Amino acid sequence: MRYTILISIISTLFFSSCNTVDNNNIAVKDTLKVLTTRADRSMELIRSTEKMHNNNSNLSEYNLTIDSSVKYQTMDGFGAAITGSTCFNLMQMSEANRNAFIKETFDSGSGYGFSYIRISIGCSDFSLSEYTCCDTPGIENFSLQEEEIRYIIPVLKEILSVNPAIKILGSPWTAPQWMKVKDLQSLEPFPSWTSGHLNPIFYQDYAIYFSLWIDAMKQHGIDIYAVTPQNEPLNRGNSASMFMGWQEQCDFIKSSLGPVLKTKYPEIKIYAFDHNYNYDDMIDQSEYPLNIYHDTEASVFLDGAAFHNYGGVPSELLNINAGASDKELIFTETSIGTWNDGRNLSVRLIDDMDQVALSTVNNYCKGVIVWNLMLDTDRGPNRDGGCQTCYGAVDIDIDTFSEINKNSHYFIIAHLSAYIKPGAIRIDSKLNKAGSDSALAYMTDGINYSAFENPDGSIALIVMNASDEIKDISVSSHTNLFTINVEAHTVKSYLWR
C-alpha cells in the first residue's frame, strides 16, 4: 500500500472521531485508548477509544492478570537508526512533508512518540561514503564531516524540535584507519575500512575521539545519552568494520574509554558488545558481556550490554541478565530485507512483533531500536560491501520523495512507543485459560503480550494474536475487570488509567 505522507498523517491521526490531535497518547479515566494494526493492512495504526465496562463475571476463554506490585526493568524508549542514508532521504523531501513525517513519528502527544534513536560515530554501512571524524593522522585533526553537517545534524535538530527528550545512542563502525592494525601480534598497520583491530597504542587517542565527538555534537545542541565501543565487534566483513574481541574491548574500556568518558561525561552510559545473540558462533567470544563484567576494573564503567538478532535467539538475554542482573540490556539493531520478505506485512508484522518487540522487552531490554528509519525504494542509498538487500522501517519513493510505505518495523516500534513512555516500568502479567490456575507460556495459542506502568500511573498493554481466530481476553488490573478482543493476525496497544 502506497500513499502520500499527508494522506498517511490524515488517516492515522484523524481516523477516529473520538480522537483529538493533542491527546492521542494521554490516558483518560474509564476509557481504553486502542491502537490497531492488522497484517492484511486493513487497519494500519488506527486509533480508537472504547468505554471501559467493568465485568461482573468472567466469561472469556483467556484471563490476563496484571499486577503492578511486581516490577521489572524501567524503560528508556523505542525507535530506529538515523543513518546517513536515512538523513539523505529525509532531506530530499519537501520541508512540509519532512516536518509532517518527523512529527508523526516522534511527537509524543499527537504522533507515535519514537523516543530512542541510534546514530553512527563516523560512517556506517548506510552512509554516503566511507569516513571517520579523524582521517588525517593525529587526534588534533578531529572534525565533523560533510555528511554529518549537511544531512545528519539538520535532521537530528528537527527531531529534537519535536521531541526534545529523545535519547541518542552513538556507535562507531570503525576507528580511523591510522589507528588500525592487521593483528595484535605483528601490529602491522592496516589502512582499510574493513576488518583490522584497534592498535593498543592508540587506545587513549580513540577514547579522546569519542569525547571530541560528544563535544562536537553538544556544540550543535545535540546531547548524547549512551555509546557502544564498537558496532558488531565480531563482524570483520562489513563495508566499515573493525574486529574487537571481548578481551580487546575489556582492555580498551578499563584503560581508556571508561576513564575518559566517566570523568568528563559521567551521565553518558556505556554499553558493551552491540552484536548478535549467538556471538557469531565464536566459542571464545561466548557470553562476551559477562566476560567483561568479570573484570571489575572494566565493569565499573559499564552500564550494560547491547544486542542484535542476526544470529541466535532472544533467550540469550535471559542468560546475560541471570549472570549480571545489576547491568542493563538494550536491543540496538535488526533489519528487514529481501531475505525475510521484508515488505510483506502479512509475513513480517506478527513475527517481528513477537521476536523483535516483545521477546526483547519481556527478556529485560530497556530499549528497542530497529535499523534504518527510512530508505528509498531502491534500498538505498547503499554502498558496495554493505547491505544492499535491506529495507527501511519505511521506504520512500525514489522518484518523488513524497510517497511513503510503512513496513513492519515502523509498526512494531509505533505500537510500543505510542503508549509506553520513557520511565515506564514493565510489570507482571500472566495469561491463563479459563478453568486453569497455571499461567500459560508466552505465545501460547498465538498470544504474546506485555504490560507497563507509565510514570503518570496509566497502564499500557501490548497484545498480539498470531492465530487465525479472534481472541477474547478478560483483563484484570487493579480494580478493573474488562474484556478486550484481539482479531486474527493483529497487534493492539491499549492505554488506560
Secondary structure, DSSP 4 states (H G I P E B T S, - for coil): --EEHHHHHHHHHSS-TT--GGGTT---TTEEEEEEEETTSSSSSEEEEEE-PPPSS--SSEEEEEEEEEEEEEP-EEEEE--HHHHHHHHHS-HHHHHHHHHHHH-SSSS----EEEEEES--TTSSS---S--SSSGGG----HHIIIIIHHHHHHHHHH-TT-EEEEEES---GGGEES-TTT--B---SSS-EE-GGGHHHHHHHHHHHHHHHHHTT----EE-S-SSTT---SSS-----HHHHHHHIIIIIHHHHHHH-TTSEEEEEEEETTGGG-GGGTTHHHHHHTSHHHHTT--EEEEE-SSS-THHHHHHHHH-TTSEEEEEE--EEGGGTTT-HHHHHHHHIIIIIIHHHTTTEEEEEEEESEEETTS-S--TTS-SSEE-SEEE-TTTS-EEEE-HHHHHHHHHHTTS-TT-EEEEEEEEETT--SPPPTTBTTEEEEEEE-TTS-EEEEEEE-SSS-EEEEEEETTEEEEEEE-TTEEEEEEE-
